[in-house]
């Protein structure tokens, strides 16, 4: 089985949902190397947990990987 994870899936369960949003909220406005920064919630890969990551999550909210 091949699955494509959607942007916004911070916990790698192949769905973008409230659990992913909570992970991003906990790391929001953090950047590397802050210990509260979350690489899993950095959907843009820019080293920041910010609005760009939130917008990615919102775009795929309630979507599962195919």
PDBQT receptor file of N, H, CA, C and O in Angstrom, charges set to zero:
ATOM      1  N   UNK A   1       0.851  -1.182   0.000  1.00  0.00    +0.000 N 
ATOM      2  CA  UNK A   1       0.000   0.000   0.000  1.00  0.00    +0.000 C 
ATOM      3  C   UNK A   1       0.888   1.233   0.000  1.00  0.00    +0.000 C 
ATOM      4  O   UNK A   1       1.835   1.323   0.782  1.00  0.00    +0.000 OA
ATOM      5  N   UNK A   2       0.588   2.172  -0.866  1.00  0.00    +0.000 N 
ATOM      6  H   UNK A   2      -0.181   2.099  -1.501  1.00  0.00    +0.000 HD
ATOM      7  CA  UNK A   2       1.292   3.441  -0.925  1.00  0.00    +0.000 C 
ATOM      8  C   UNK A   2       0.358   4.535  -0.451  1.00  0.00    +0.000 C 
ATOM      9  O   UNK A   2      -0.794   4.610  -0.876  1.00  0.00    +0.000 OA
ATOM     10  N   UNK A   3       0.866   5.389   0.438  1.00  0.00    +0.000 N 
ATOM     11  H   UNK A   3       1.802   5.328   0.783  1.00  0.00    +0.000 HD
ATOM     12  CA  UNK A   3       0.052   6.483   0.955  1.00  0.00    +0.000 C 
ATOM     13  C   UNK A   3       0.798   7.796   0.763  1.00  0.00    +0.000 C 
ATOM     14  O   UNK A   3       2.025   7.851   0.847  1.00  0.00    +0.000 OA
ATOM     15  N   UNK A   4       0.049   8.831   0.510  1.00  0.00    +0.000 N 
ATOM     16  H   UNK A   4      -0.948   8.787   0.442  1.00  0.00    +0.000 HD
ATOM     17  CA  UNK A   4       0.611  10.169   0.405  1.00  0.00    +0.000 C 
ATOM     18  C   UNK A   4       0.107  10.984   1.572  1.00  0.00    +0.000 C 
ATOM     19  O   UNK A   4      -1.092  11.238   1.685  1.00  0.00    +0.000 OA
ATOM     20  N   UNK A   5       1.016  11.398   2.446  1.00  0.00    +0.000 N 
ATOM     21  H   UNK A   5       1.991  11.192   2.354  1.00  0.00    +0.000 HD
ATOM     22  CA  UNK A   5       0.624  12.217   3.576  1.00  0.00    +0.000 C 
ATOM     23  C   UNK A   5       0.363  13.633   3.098  1.00  0.00    +0.000 C 
ATOM     24  O   UNK A   5       1.117  14.168   2.284  1.00  0.00    +0.000 OA
ATOM     25  N   UNK A   6      -0.669  14.222   3.585  1.00  0.00    +0.000 N 
ATOM     26  H   UNK A   6      -1.281  13.787   4.246  1.00  0.00    +0.000 HD
ATOM     27  CA  UNK A   6      -1.019  15.590   3.241  1.00  0.00    +0.000 C 
ATOM     28  C   UNK A   6      -0.252  16.566   4.120  1.00  0.00    +0.000 C 
ATOM     29  O   UNK A   6       0.042  16.266   5.277  1.00  0.00    +0.000 OA
ATOM     30  N   UNK A   7       0.075  17.742   3.570  1.00  0.00    +0.000 N 
ATOM     31  H   UNK A   7      -0.164  17.986   2.630  1.00  0.00    +0.000 HD
ATOM     32  CA  UNK A   7       0.697  18.785   4.364  1.00  0.00    +0.000 C 
ATOM     33  C   UNK A   7      -0.209  19.141   5.525  1.00  0.00    +0.000 C 
ATOM     34  O   UNK A   7      -1.393  19.415   5.331  1.00  0.00    +0.000 OA
ATOM     35  N   UNK A   8       0.331  19.140   6.714  1.00  0.00    +0.000 N 
ATOM     36  H   UNK A   8       1.293  18.918   6.872  1.00  0.00    +0.000 HD
ATOM     37  CA  UNK A   8      -0.454  19.434   7.899  1.00  0.00    +0.000 C 
ATOM     38  C   UNK A   8      -0.580  18.239   8.825  1.00  0.00    +0.000 C 
ATOM     39  O   UNK A   8      -1.165  18.345   9.902  1.00  0.00    +0.000 OA
ATOM     40  N   UNK A   9      -0.037  17.104   8.414  1.00  0.00    +0.000 N 
ATOM     41  H   UNK A   9       0.439  17.018   7.538  1.00  0.00    +0.000 HD
ATOM     42  CA  UNK A   9      -0.116  15.888   9.228  1.00  0.00    +0.000 C 
ATOM     43  C   UNK A   9       1.108  15.807  10.141  1.00  0.00    +0.000 C 
ATOM     44  O   UNK A   9       2.106  15.177   9.792  1.00  0.00    +0.000 OA
ATOM     45  N   UNK A  10       1.030  16.437  11.291  1.00  0.00    +0.000 N 
ATOM     46  H   UNK A  10       0.219  16.949  11.575  1.00  0.00    +0.000 HD
ATOM     47  CA  UNK A  10       2.170  16.526  12.205  1.00  0.00    +0.000 C 
ATOM     48  C   UNK A  10       2.447  15.219  12.940  1.00  0.00    +0.000 C 
ATOM     49  O   UNK A  10       3.586  14.966  13.335  1.00  0.00    +0.000 OA
ATOM     50  N   UNK A  11       1.438  14.393  13.129  1.00  0.00    +0.000 N 
ATOM     51  H   UNK A  11       0.513  14.598  12.808  1.00  0.00    +0.000 HD
ATOM     52  CA  UNK A  11       1.644  13.166  13.900  1.00  0.00    +0.000 C 
ATOM     53  C   UNK A  11       1.735  11.909  13.031  1.00  0.00    +0.000 C 
ATOM     54  O   UNK A  11       1.737  10.793  13.551  1.00  0.00    +0.000 OA
ATOM     55  N   UNK A  12       1.809  12.090  11.722  1.00  0.00    +0.000 N 
ATOM     56  H   UNK A  12       1.807  12.997  11.300  1.00  0.00    +0.000 HD
ATOM     57  CA  UNK A  12       2.012  10.993  10.769  1.00  0.00    +0.000 C 
ATOM     58  C   UNK A  12       0.975   9.874  10.866  1.00  0.00    +0.000 C 
ATOM     59  O   UNK A  12       1.307   8.696  10.735  1.00  0.00    +0.000 OA
ATOM     60  N   UNK A  13      -0.288  10.254  11.098  1.00  0.00    +0.000 N 
ATOM     61  H   UNK A  13      -0.558  11.211  11.204  1.00  0.00    +0.000 HD
ATOM     62  CA  UNK A  13      -1.340   9.239  11.112  1.00  0.00    +0.000 C 
ATOM     63  C   UNK A  13      -2.129   9.224   9.807  1.00  0.00    +0.000 C 
ATOM     64  O   UNK A  13      -3.180   8.588   9.723  1.00  0.00    +0.000 OA
ATOM     65  N   UNK A  14      -1.625   9.923   8.789  1.00  0.00    +0.000 N 
ATOM     66  H   UNK A  14      -0.771  10.439   8.857  1.00  0.00    +0.000 HD
ATOM     67  CA  UNK A  14      -2.207   9.968   7.449  1.00  0.00    +0.000 C 
ATOM     68  C   UNK A  14      -3.541  10.711   7.409  1.00  0.00    +0.000 C 
ATOM     69  O   UNK A  14      -4.367  10.473   6.528  1.00  0.00    +0.000 OA
ATOM     70  N   UNK A  15      -3.741  11.610   8.366  1.00  0.00    +0.000 N 
ATOM     71  H   UNK A  15      -3.069  11.803   9.081  1.00  0.00    +0.000 HD
ATOM     72  CA  UNK A  15      -4.942  12.448   8.389  1.00  0.00    +0.000 C 
ATOM     73  C   UNK A  15      -4.567  13.797   8.987  1.00  0.00    +0.000 C 
ATOM     74  O   UNK A  15      -3.733  13.875   9.889  1.00  0.00    +0.000 OA
ATOM     75  N   UNK A  16      -5.180  14.847   8.485  1.00  0.00    +0.000 N 
ATOM     76  H   UNK A  16      -5.858  14.784   7.752  1.00  0.00    +0.000 HD
ATOM     77  CA  UNK A  16      -4.963  16.185   9.026  1.00  0.00    +0.000 C 
ATOM     78  C   UNK A  16      -6.197  16.527   9.850  1.00  0.00    +0.000 C 
ATOM     79  O   UNK A  16      -7.288  16.711   9.311  1.00  0.00    +0.000 OA
ATOM     80  N   UNK A  17      -6.008  16.610  11.161  1.00  0.00    +0.000 N 
ATOM     81  H   UNK A  17      -5.121  16.460  11.599  1.00  0.00    +0.000 HD
ATOM     82  CA  UNK A  17      -7.148  16.778  12.049  1.00  0.00    +0.000 C 
ATOM     83  C   UNK A  17      -6.768  17.581  13.289  1.00  0.00    +0.000 C 
ATOM     84  O   UNK A  17      -5.713  18.214  13.336  1.00  0.00    +0.000 OA
ATOM     85  N   UNK A  18      -7.635  17.547  14.282  1.00  0.00    +0.000 N 
ATOM     86  H   UNK A  18      -8.492  17.033  14.244  1.00  0.00    +0.000 HD
ATOM     87  CA  UNK A  18      -7.449  18.343  15.489  1.00  0.00    +0.000 C 
ATOM     88  C   UNK A  18      -6.153  17.982  16.218  1.00  0.00    +0.000 C 
ATOM     89  O   UNK A  18      -5.529  18.854  16.822  1.00  0.00    +0.000 OA
ATOM     90  N   UNK A  19      -5.746  16.736  16.173  1.00  0.00    +0.000 N 
ATOM     91  H   UNK A  19      -6.253  16.028  15.682  1.00  0.00    +0.000 HD
ATOM     92  CA  UNK A  19      -4.510  16.332  16.835  1.00  0.00    +0.000 C 
ATOM     93  C   UNK A  19      -3.314  17.073  16.238  1.00  0.00    +0.000 C 
ATOM     94  O   UNK A  19      -2.412  17.491  16.965  1.00  0.00    +0.000 OA
ATOM     95  N   UNK A  20      -3.309  17.232  14.921  1.00  0.00    +0.000 N 
ATOM     96  H   UNK A  20      -4.041  16.892  14.331  1.00  0.00    +0.000 HD
ATOM     97  CA  UNK A  20      -2.222  17.954  14.258  1.00  0.00    +0.000 C 
ATOM     98  C   UNK A  20      -2.272  19.444  14.597  1.00  0.00    +0.000 C 
ATOM     99  O   UNK A  20      -1.240  20.077  14.819  1.00  0.00    +0.000 OA
ATOM    100  N   UNK A  21      -3.472  19.984  14.633  1.00  0.00    +0.000 N 
ATOM    101  H   UNK A  21      -4.310  19.470  14.453  1.00  0.00    +0.000 HD
ATOM    102  CA  UNK A  21      -3.634  21.393  14.989  1.00  0.00    +0.000 C 
ATOM    103  C   UNK A  21      -3.120  21.660  16.399  1.00  0.00    +0.000 C 
ATOM    104  O   UNK A  21      -2.464  22.674  16.637  1.00  0.00    +0.000 OA
ATOM    105  N   UNK A  22      -3.408  20.769  17.326  1.00  0.00    +0.000 N 
ATOM    106  H   UNK A  22      -3.941  19.945  17.133  1.00  0.00    +0.000 HD
ATOM    107  CA  UNK A  22      -2.937  20.953  18.701  1.00  0.00    +0.000 C 
ATOM    108  C   UNK A  22      -1.415  20.908  18.785  1.00  0.00    +0.000 C 
ATOM    109  O   UNK A  22      -0.814  21.652  19.560  1.00  0.00    +0.000 OA
ATOM    110  N   UNK A  23      -0.792  20.044  17.998  1.00  0.00    +0.000 N 
ATOM    111  H   UNK A  23      -1.280  19.439  17.369  1.00  0.00    +0.000 HD
ATOM    112  CA  UNK A  23       0.675  20.005  17.977  1.00  0.00    +0.000 C 
ATOM    113  C   UNK A  23       1.251  21.318  17.456  1.00  0.00    +0.000 C 
ATOM    114  O   UNK A  23       2.243  21.821  17.983  1.00  0.00    +0.000 OA
ATOM    115  N   UNK A  24       0.626  21.865  16.427  1.00  0.00    +0.000 N 
ATOM    116  H   UNK A  24      -0.180  21.457  15.999  1.00  0.00    +0.000 HD
ATOM    117  CA  UNK A  24       1.092  23.145  15.899  1.00  0.00    +0.000 C 
ATOM    118  C   UNK A  24       0.846  24.275  16.895  1.00  0.00    +0.000 C 
ATOM    119  O   UNK A  24       1.712  25.129  17.086  1.00  0.00    +0.000 OA
ATOM    120  N   UNK A  25      -0.300  24.289  17.517  1.00  0.00    +0.000 N 
ATOM    121  H   UNK A  25      -1.004  23.595  17.362  1.00  0.00    +0.000 HD
ATOM    122  CA  UNK A  25      -0.604  25.329  18.508  1.00  0.00    +0.000 C 
ATOM    123  C   UNK A  25       0.435  25.328  19.624  1.00  0.00    +0.000 C 
ATOM    124  O   UNK A  25       0.865  26.393  20.067  1.00  0.00    +0.000 OA
ATOM    125  N   UNK A  26       0.840  24.151  20.082  1.00  0.00    +0.000 N 
ATOM    126  H   UNK A  26       0.490  23.286  19.722  1.00  0.00    +0.000 HD
ATOM    127  CA  UNK A  26       1.828  24.060  21.161  1.00  0.00    +0.000 C 
ATOM    128  C   UNK A  26       3.194  24.601  20.757  1.00  0.00    +0.000 C 
ATOM    129  O   UNK A  26       3.981  25.007  21.611  1.00  0.00    +0.000 OA
ATOM    130  N   UNK A  27       3.472  24.607  19.464  1.00  0.00    +0.000 N 
ATOM    131  H   UNK A  27       2.832  24.277  18.770  1.00  0.00    +0.000 HD
ATOM    132  CA  UNK A  27       4.772  25.086  18.984  1.00  0.00    +0.000 C 
ATOM    133  C   UNK A  27       4.688  26.440  18.291  1.00  0.00    +0.000 C 
ATOM    134  O   UNK A  27       5.698  26.949  17.805  1.00  0.00    +0.000 OA
ATOM    135  N   UNK A  28       3.510  27.021  18.242  1.00  0.00    +0.000 N 
ATOM    136  H   UNK A  28       2.689  26.607  18.637  1.00  0.00    +0.000 HD
ATOM    137  CA  UNK A  28       3.293  28.228  17.444  1.00  0.00    +0.000 C 
ATOM    138  C   UNK A  28       4.200  29.380  17.871  1.00  0.00    +0.000 C 
ATOM    139  O   UNK A  28       4.430  29.603  19.060  1.00  0.00    +0.000 OA
ATOM    140  N   UNK A  29       4.711  30.107  16.872  1.00  0.00    +0.000 N 
ATOM    141  H   UNK A  29       4.525  29.926  15.907  1.00  0.00    +0.000 HD
ATOM    142  CA  UNK A  29       5.626  31.244  17.050  1.00  0.00    +0.000 C 
ATOM    143  C   UNK A  29       6.979  30.821  17.627  1.00  0.00    +0.000 C 
ATOM    144  O   UNK A  29       7.645  31.605  18.304  1.00  0.00    +0.000 OA
ATOM    145  N   UNK A  30       7.373  29.592  17.357  1.00  0.00    +0.000 N 
ATOM    146  H   UNK A  30       6.831  28.955  16.807  1.00  0.00    +0.000 HD
ATOM    147  CA  UNK A  30       8.692  29.101  17.780  1.00  0.00    +0.000 C 
ATOM    148  C   UNK A  30       9.547  28.886  16.544  1.00  0.00    +0.000 C 
ATOM    149  O   UNK A  30       9.032  28.679  15.445  1.00  0.00    +0.000 OA
ATOM    150  N   UNK A  31      10.839  28.937  16.732  1.00  0.00    +0.000 N 
ATOM    151  H   UNK A  31      11.257  29.105  17.625  1.00  0.00    +0.000 HD
ATOM    152  CA  UNK A  31      11.781  28.725  15.634  1.00  0.00    +0.000 C 
ATOM    153  C   UNK A  31      12.951  27.894  16.146  1.00  0.00    +0.000 C 
ATOM    154  O   UNK A  31      13.212  27.851  17.348  1.00  0.00    +0.000 OA
ATOM    155  N   UNK A  32      13.647  27.242  15.237  1.00  0.00    +0.000 N 
ATOM    156  H   UNK A  32      13.435  27.277  14.260  1.00  0.00    +0.000 HD
ATOM    157  CA  UNK A  32      14.856  26.524  15.615  1.00  0.00    +0.000 C 
ATOM    158  C   UNK A  32      15.839  27.523  16.199  1.00  0.00    +0.000 C 
ATOM    159  O   UNK A  32      15.921  28.623  15.652  1.00  0.00    +0.000 OA
ATOM    160  N   UNK A  33      16.568  27.258  17.223  1.00  0.00    +0.000 N 
ATOM    161  H   UNK A  33      16.501  26.364  17.667  1.00  0.00    +0.000 HD
ATOM    162  CA  UNK A  33      16.704  26.027  18.000  1.00  0.00    +0.000 C 
ATOM    163  C   UNK A  33      15.871  26.011  19.280  1.00  0.00    +0.000 C 
ATOM    164  O   UNK A  33      16.189  25.252  20.195  1.00  0.00    +0.000 OA
ATOM    165  N   UNK A  34      14.832  26.812  19.373  1.00  0.00    +0.000 N 
ATOM    166  H   UNK A  34      14.574  27.429  18.629  1.00  0.00    +0.000 HD
ATOM    167  CA  UNK A  34      13.964  26.825  20.557  1.00  0.00    +0.000 C 
ATOM    168  C   UNK A  34      13.522  25.391  20.871  1.00  0.00    +0.000 C 
ATOM    169  O   UNK A  34      13.071  24.679  19.973  1.00  0.00    +0.000 OA
ATOM    170  N   UNK A  35      13.643  24.963  22.120  1.00  0.00    +0.000 N 
ATOM    171  H   UNK A  35      14.009  25.541  22.849  1.00  0.00    +0.000 HD
ATOM    172  CA  UNK A  35      13.251  23.592  22.461  1.00  0.00    +0.000 C 
ATOM    173  C   UNK A  35      11.756  23.317  22.259  1.00  0.00    +0.000 C 
ATOM    174  O   UNK A  35      11.352  22.158  22.166  1.00  0.00    +0.000 OA
ATOM    175  N   UNK A  36      10.941  24.360  22.192  1.00  0.00    +0.000 N 
ATOM    176  H   UNK A  36      11.270  25.301  22.267  1.00  0.00    +0.000 HD
ATOM    177  CA  UNK A  36       9.506  24.168  21.960  1.00  0.00    +0.000 C 
ATOM    178  C   UNK A  36       9.150  24.165  20.478  1.00  0.00    +0.000 C 
ATOM    179  O   UNK A  36       8.002  23.911  20.115  1.00  0.00    +0.000 OA
ATOM    180  N   UNK A  37      10.131  24.447  19.619  1.00  0.00    +0.000 N 
ATOM    181  H   UNK A  37      11.064  24.653  19.914  1.00  0.00    +0.000 HD
ATOM    182  CA  UNK A  37       9.933  24.340  18.172  1.00  0.00    +0.000 C 
ATOM    183  C   UNK A  37       9.639  22.888  17.819  1.00  0.00    +0.000 C 
ATOM    184  O   UNK A  37      10.214  21.976  18.412  1.00  0.00    +0.000 OA
ATOM    185  N   UNK A  38       8.741  22.670  16.851  1.00  0.00    +0.000 N 
ATOM    186  H   UNK A  38       8.274  23.411  16.370  1.00  0.00    +0.000 HD
ATOM    187  CA  UNK A  38       8.398  21.306  16.422  1.00  0.00    +0.000 C 
ATOM    188  C   UNK A  38       8.700  21.137  14.937  1.00  0.00    +0.000 C 
ATOM    189  O   UNK A  38       8.053  21.747  14.085  1.00  0.00    +0.000 OA
ATOM    190  N   UNK A  39       9.685  20.305  14.643  1.00  0.00    +0.000 N 
ATOM    191  H   UNK A  39      10.210  19.810  15.335  1.00  0.00    +0.000 HD
ATOM    192  CA  UNK A  39       9.993  20.005  13.239  1.00  0.00    +0.000 C 
ATOM    193  C   UNK A  39       8.803  19.309  12.571  1.00  0.00    +0.000 C 
ATOM    194  O   UNK A  39       8.551  19.514  11.384  1.00  0.00    +0.000 OA
ATOM    195  N   UNK A  40       8.078  18.495  13.327  1.00  0.00    +0.000 N 
ATOM    196  H   UNK A  40       8.282  18.329  14.292  1.00  0.00    +0.000 HD
ATOM    197  CA  UNK A  40       6.919  17.781  12.768  1.00  0.00    +0.000 C 
ATOM    198  C   UNK A  40       5.812  18.742  12.352  1.00  0.00    +0.000 C 
ATOM    199  O   UNK A  40       5.058  18.453  11.423  1.00  0.00    +0.000 OA
ATOM    200  N   UNK A  41       5.710  19.882  13.032  1.00  0.00    +0.000 N 
ATOM    201  H   UNK A  41       6.322  20.116  13.787  1.00  0.00    +0.000 HD
ATOM    202  CA  UNK A  41       4.667  20.856  12.721  1.00  0.00    +0.000 C 
ATOM    203  C   UNK A  41       5.178  21.980  11.822  1.00  0.00    +0.000 C 
ATOM    204  O   UNK A  41       4.461  22.949  11.569  1.00  0.00    +0.000 OA
ATOM    205  N   UNK A  42       6.397  21.854  11.345  1.00  0.00    +0.000 N 
ATOM    206  H   UNK A  42       6.979  21.068  11.550  1.00  0.00    +0.000 HD
ATOM    207  CA  UNK A  42       6.972  22.828  10.412  1.00  0.00    +0.000 C 
ATOM    208  C   UNK A  42       6.729  22.313   8.987  1.00  0.00    +0.000 C 
ATOM    209  O   UNK A  42       7.634  21.774   8.349  1.00  0.00    +0.000 OA
ATOM    210  N   UNK A  43       5.522  22.482   8.510  1.00  0.00    +0.000 N 
ATOM    211  H   UNK A  43       4.787  22.919   9.028  1.00  0.00    +0.000 HD
ATOM    212  CA  UNK A  43       5.095  21.905   7.235  1.00  0.00    +0.000 C 
ATOM    213  C   UNK A  43       5.770  22.556   6.036  1.00  0.00    +0.000 C 
ATOM    214  O   UNK A  43       5.825  21.961   4.960  1.00  0.00    +0.000 OA
ATOM    215  N   UNK A  44       6.280  23.763   6.206  1.00  0.00    +0.000 N 
ATOM    216  H   UNK A  44       6.235  24.246   7.080  1.00  0.00    +0.000 HD
ATOM    217  CA  UNK A  44       6.960  24.441   5.111  1.00  0.00    +0.000 C 
ATOM    218  C   UNK A  44       8.467  24.189   5.127  1.00  0.00    +0.000 C 
ATOM    219  O   UNK A  44       9.158  24.494   4.155  1.00  0.00    +0.000 OA
ATOM    220  N   UNK A  45       8.972  23.638   6.217  1.00  0.00    +0.000 N 
ATOM    221  H   UNK A  45       8.410  23.390   7.007  1.00  0.00    +0.000 HD
ATOM    222  CA  UNK A  45      10.380  23.312   6.314  1.00  0.00    +0.000 C 
ATOM    223  C   UNK A  45      11.306  24.511   6.397  1.00  0.00    +0.000 C 
ATOM    224  O   UNK A  45      12.477  24.421   6.028  1.00  0.00    +0.000 OA
ATOM    225  N   UNK A  46      10.785  25.645   6.885  1.00  0.00    +0.000 N 
ATOM    226  H   UNK A  46       9.834  25.718   7.185  1.00  0.00    +0.000 HD
ATOM    227  CA  UNK A  46      11.595  26.859   6.937  1.00  0.00    +0.000 C 
ATOM    228  C   UNK A  46      12.210  27.138   8.309  1.00  0.00    +0.000 C 
ATOM    229  O   UNK A  46      12.842  28.177   8.499  1.00  0.00    +0.000 OA
ATOM    230  N   UNK A  47      12.034  26.222   9.265  1.00  0.00    +0.000 N 
ATOM    231  H   UNK A  47      11.521  25.378   9.110  1.00  0.00    +0.000 HD
ATOM    232  CA  UNK A  47      12.614  26.412  10.590  1.00  0.00    +0.000 C 
ATOM    233  C   UNK A  47      11.754  27.219  11.532  1.00  0.00    +0.000 C 
ATOM    234  O   UNK A  47      12.203  27.590  12.617  1.00  0.00    +0.000 OA
ATOM    235  N   UNK A  48      10.512  27.500  11.136  1.00  0.00    +0.000 N 
ATOM    236  H   UNK A  48      10.147  27.199  10.256  1.00  0.00    +0.000 HD
ATOM    237  CA  UNK A  48       9.587  28.276  11.967  1.00  0.00    +0.000 C 
ATOM    238  C   UNK A  48       8.249  27.549  12.065  1.00  0.00    +0.000 C 
ATOM    239  O   UNK A  48       7.815  26.907  11.108  1.00  0.00    +0.000 OA
ATOM    240  N   UNK A  49       7.602  27.650  13.213  1.00  0.00    +0.000 N 
ATOM    241  H   UNK A  49       7.955  28.172  13.990  1.00  0.00    +0.000 HD
ATOM    242  CA  UNK A  49       6.215  27.220  13.381  1.00  0.00    +0.000 C 
ATOM    243  C   UNK A  49       5.395  28.503  13.360  1.00  0.00    +0.000 C 
ATOM    244  O   UNK A  49       5.298  29.211  14.362  1.00  0.00    +0.000 OA
ATOM    245  N   UNK A  50       4.810  28.788  12.208  1.00  0.00    +0.000 N 
ATOM    246  H   UNK A  50       4.889  28.213  11.394  1.00  0.00    +0.000 HD
ATOM    247  CA  UNK A  50       4.176  30.089  12.033  1.00  0.00    +0.000 C 
ATOM    248  C   UNK A  50       2.924  30.003  11.166  1.00  0.00    +0.000 C 
ATOM    249  O   UNK A  50       2.391  28.921  10.919  1.00  0.00    +0.000 OA
ATOM    250  N   UNK A  51       2.473  31.157  10.716  1.00  0.00    +0.000 N 
ATOM    251  H   UNK A  51       2.906  32.036  10.917  1.00  0.00    +0.000 HD
ATOM    252  CA  UNK A  51       1.230  31.255   9.953  1.00  0.00    +0.000 C 
ATOM    253  C   UNK A  51       1.283  30.435   8.666  1.00  0.00    +0.000 C 
ATOM    254  O   UNK A  51       0.261  29.896   8.242  1.00  0.00    +0.000 OA
ATOM    255  N   UNK A  52       2.435  30.332   8.047  1.00  0.00    +0.000 N 
ATOM    256  H   UNK A  52       3.265  30.770   8.391  1.00  0.00    +0.000 HD
ATOM    257  CA  UNK A  52       2.545  29.535   6.818  1.00  0.00    +0.000 C 
ATOM    258  C   UNK A  52       2.220  28.071   7.103  1.00  0.00    +0.000 C 
ATOM    259  O   UNK A  52       1.579  27.407   6.289  1.00  0.00    +0.000 OA
ATOM    260  N   UNK A  53       2.657  27.569   8.248  1.00  0.00    +0.000 N 
ATOM    261  H   UNK A  53       3.178  28.108   8.910  1.00  0.00    +0.000 HD
ATOM    262  CA  UNK A  53       2.356  26.187   8.623  1.00  0.00    +0.000 C 
ATOM    263  C   UNK A  53       0.870  26.031   8.945  1.00  0.00    +0.000 C 
ATOM    264  O   UNK A  53       0.250  25.031   8.585  1.00  0.00    +0.000 OA
ATOM    265  N   UNK A  54       0.312  27.024   9.622  1.00  0.00    +0.000 N 
ATOM    266  H   UNK A  54       0.816  27.836   9.915  1.00  0.00    +0.000 HD
ATOM    267  CA  UNK A  54      -1.113  26.985   9.934  1.00  0.00    +0.000 C 
ATOM    268  C   UNK A  54      -1.950  26.994   8.660  1.00  0.00    +0.000 C 
ATOM    269  O   UNK A  54      -2.935  26.261   8.569  1.00  0.00    +0.000 OA
ATOM    270  N   UNK A  55      -1.585  27.794   7.696  1.00  0.00    +0.000 N 
ATOM    271  H   UNK A  55      -0.785  28.389   7.770  1.00  0.00    +0.000 HD
ATOM    272  CA  UNK A  55      -2.331  27.843   6.439  1.00  0.00    +0.000 C 
ATOM    273  C   UNK A  55      -2.244  26.518   5.684  1.00  0.00    +0.000 C 
ATOM    274  O   UNK A  55      -3.213  26.097   5.052  1.00  0.00    +0.000 OA
ATOM    275  N   UNK A  56      -1.097  25.868   5.746  1.00  0.00    +0.000 N 
ATOM    276  H   UNK A  56      -0.309  26.210   6.259  1.00  0.00    +0.000 HD
ATOM    277  CA  UNK A  56      -0.956  24.549   5.126  1.00  0.00    +0.000 C 
ATOM    278  C   UNK A  56      -1.885  23.549   5.793  1.00  0.00    +0.000 C 
ATOM    279  O   UNK A  56      -2.565  22.773   5.122  1.00  0.00    +0.000 OA
ATOM    280  N   UNK A  57      -1.907  23.574   7.110  1.00  0.00    +0.000 N 
ATOM    281  H   UNK A  57      -1.354  24.204   7.656  1.00  0.00    +0.000 HD
ATOM    282  CA  UNK A  57      -2.784  22.667   7.849  1.00  0.00    +0.000 C 
ATOM    283  C   UNK A  57      -4.251  22.948   7.514  1.00  0.00    +0.000 C 
ATOM    284  O   UNK A  57      -5.017  22.018   7.263  1.00  0.00    +0.000 OA
ATOM    285  N   UNK A  58      -4.639  24.204   7.510  1.00  0.00    +0.000 N 
ATOM    286  H   UNK A  58      -4.016  24.959   7.714  1.00  0.00    +0.000 HD
ATOM    287  CA  UNK A  58      -6.032  24.567   7.213  1.00  0.00    +0.000 C 
ATOM    288  C   UNK A  58      -6.436  24.096   5.821  1.00  0.00    +0.000 C 
ATOM    289  O   UNK A  58      -7.556  23.626   5.623  1.00  0.00    +0.000 OA
ATOM    290  N   UNK A  59      -5.533  24.220   4.865  1.00  0.00    +0.000 N 
ATOM    291  H   UNK A  59      -4.623  24.602   5.026  1.00  0.00    +0.000 HD
ATOM    292  CA  UNK A  59      -5.830  23.829   3.476  1.00  0.00    +0.000 C 
ATOM    293  C   UNK A  59      -6.183  22.341   3.393  1.00  0.00    +0.000 C 
ATOM    294  O   UNK A  59      -6.993  21.946   2.556  1.00  0.00    +0.000 OA
ATOM    295  N   UNK A  60      -5.588  21.523   4.247  1.00  0.00    +0.000 N 
ATOM    296  H   UNK A  60      -4.929  21.844   4.927  1.00  0.00    +0.000 HD
ATOM    297  CA  UNK A  60      -5.807  20.079   4.192  1.00  0.00    +0.000 C 
ATOM    298  C   UNK A  60      -6.605  19.537   5.365  1.00  0.00    +0.000 C 
ATOM    299  O   UNK A  60      -6.663  18.325   5.567  1.00  0.00    +0.000 OA
ATOM    300  N   UNK A  61      -7.218  20.419   6.137  1.00  0.00    +0.000 N 
ATOM    301  H   UNK A  61      -7.171  21.405   5.972  1.00  0.00    +0.000 HD
ATOM    302  CA  UNK A  61      -7.935  19.989   7.340  1.00  0.00    +0.000 C 
ATOM    303  C   UNK A  61      -9.055  19.024   6.992  1.00  0.00    +0.000 C 
ATOM    304  O   UNK A  61      -9.795  19.238   6.031  1.00  0.00    +0.000 OA
ATOM    305  N   UNK A  62      -9.174  17.963   7.776  1.00  0.00    +0.000 N 
ATOM    306  H   UNK A  62      -8.573  17.789   8.556  1.00  0.00    +0.000 HD
ATOM    307  CA  UNK A  62     -10.166  16.897   7.593  1.00  0.00    +0.000 C 
ATOM    308  C   UNK A  62      -9.950  16.111   6.304  1.00  0.00    +0.000 C 
ATOM    309  O   UNK A  62     -10.898  15.572   5.733  1.00  0.00    +0.000 OA
ATOM    310  N   UNK A  63      -8.698  16.045   5.847  1.00  0.00    +0.000 N 
ATOM    311  H   UNK A  63      -7.927  16.483   6.310  1.00  0.00    +0.000 HD
ATOM    312  CA  UNK A  63      -8.349  15.267   4.669  1.00  0.00    +0.000 C 
ATOM    313  C   UNK A  63      -7.418  14.145   5.090  1.00  0.00    +0.000 C 
ATOM    314  O   UNK A  63      -6.554  14.329   5.947  1.00  0.00    +0.000 OA
ATOM    315  N   UNK A  64      -7.601  12.979   4.483  1.00  0.00    +0.000 N 
ATOM    316  H   UNK A  64      -8.304  12.829   3.787  1.00  0.00    +0.000 HD
ATOM    317  CA  UNK A  64      -6.730  11.845   4.726  1.00  0.00    +0.000 C 
ATOM    318  C   UNK A  64      -5.871  11.599   3.515  1.00  0.00    +0.000 C 
ATOM    319  O   UNK A  64      -6.263  11.919   2.393  1.00  0.00    +0.000 OA
ATOM    320  N   UNK A  65      -4.692  11.028   3.733  1.00  0.00    +0.000 N 
ATOM    321  H   UNK A  65      -4.373  10.768   4.644  1.00  0.00    +0.000 HD
ATOM    322  CA  UNK A  65      -3.795  10.690   2.635  1.00  0.00    +0.000 C 
ATOM    323  C   UNK A  65      -4.419   9.638   1.725  1.00  0.00    +0.000 C 
ATOM    324  O   UNK A  65      -5.291   8.874   2.139  1.00  0.00    +0.000 OA
ATOM    325  N   UNK A  66      -3.962   9.615   0.494  1.00  0.00    +0.000 N 
ATOM    326  H   UNK A  66      -3.254  10.236   0.158  1.00  0.00    +0.000 HD
ATOM    327  CA  UNK A  66      -4.527   8.664  -0.455  1.00  0.00    +0.000 C 
ATOM    328  C   UNK A  66      -3.521   7.575  -0.760  1.00  0.00    +0.000 C 
ATOM    329  O   UNK A  66      -3.809   6.671  -1.545  1.00  0.00    +0.000 OA
TER     330      UNK A  66
